[in-house]
């Protein structure tokens, strides 16, 4: 997890900019309101400050993808994303039962 020195309190977390692809925007808009709110909260909590797996089972780096592909769990839903510089690009949001289809498209 990238950290930066701060003279006031010692450490400041690096902020990442979260960008939704057009397909991810459509997918989150089609979800039930409660599910969409929960996913949005999880994205803000986890992906803006620490999108790289760091002892959290909620975030995984998937094997066999180049450039690296990551998955974040949020209830029954999964958000698939890549990290480019200081940006987290959400590529897809799907129900866990549809994850295999989405992964085939992202390869």
N, C-alpha and C positions, 0 to 999 in steps of 0.2 A: 504494500500500500504506500503510494508516494506521500511523503510528509515534507513540510517545509518549516523552517525555523521562523519563529515569531517572537519578537522581543518582549511582548506582554505576557504571554502564558506559556511560552516554550515551544509549542507545536501547533500547527494549523494543518488541517486536512486539505489536500488539493481538491478542488471542485472540478467535476467533469460536466461538460455540456451534453445533455441528452437530446438526441434527434430521432424522431419517429419517421420511418419510411412511409410512403403513401399506403402501402398494403397494411402495415402495422396500425396506422391511423384508422383505416377502415375496419380492421379487426376489433380494435378496442371500442370503436363507436357502435359496433353490432352486439356487444356484450350487454348483459343485464347491468343496470346501474350500479348495484352493490359490488359486483365483480370488477367492473371497470374502476371504481373508486379504490378498491383494495389493491389492484395492480398498480394504479397510479401512485398510491402511497408507498408501495414496496419499491417501485422504480426510483422515487425521490429519496427514500431512506437508504437504499443500498447502492444504486448505480451512480448517483451524483457524487458520492464520496469514496466508495470502494468497490468498483465493478470487477476487480480481479479477485478470484477466490483466495480467501485468507482465513482458513479454519472455519468457514461457514458451509454447511451442507446445502444451503439455499442456492448458492451460486457454484456452477461447475464449468470447467473448461472442457469442451468436448474434444475427443481425440479424432484424428483423421481429417481435420479441416485446415486448409491453408488459404487465406490467413486465418488465424485462430477464431473459433466460434465459441460463444459462451451461452449458458442457459441459466436463467433465474426462475426458481419456483415461486409461485404465488397461489396458494390453495390448489385448485384443480387446473390451474393455468400455468403456461410456460412462456417466458419472453426470451427470444433468441436474439443475440446482439453481437456486434464486433466493436472493438476499441480501435480508434484511429486517432493518434496523437492525444489530445485532451477531450475527445468527443466519444460518446457512447452512441452507436447507431443501432436502434431497435429495428430488426429486420422483420420479425414476425411475433405475433402473440396468438397462442393457440391453446385449446383444451389439451390436457395431457394425453387423451386417447387419440388425438390426431397428430401427435408429435412425429411419428415416423414419416408420414407424408410430407410434413414441412421440412424435415431434415433432408429428405431426398431432393427437394427443390433447392435447398440452400447449398448443396454440394457443388 
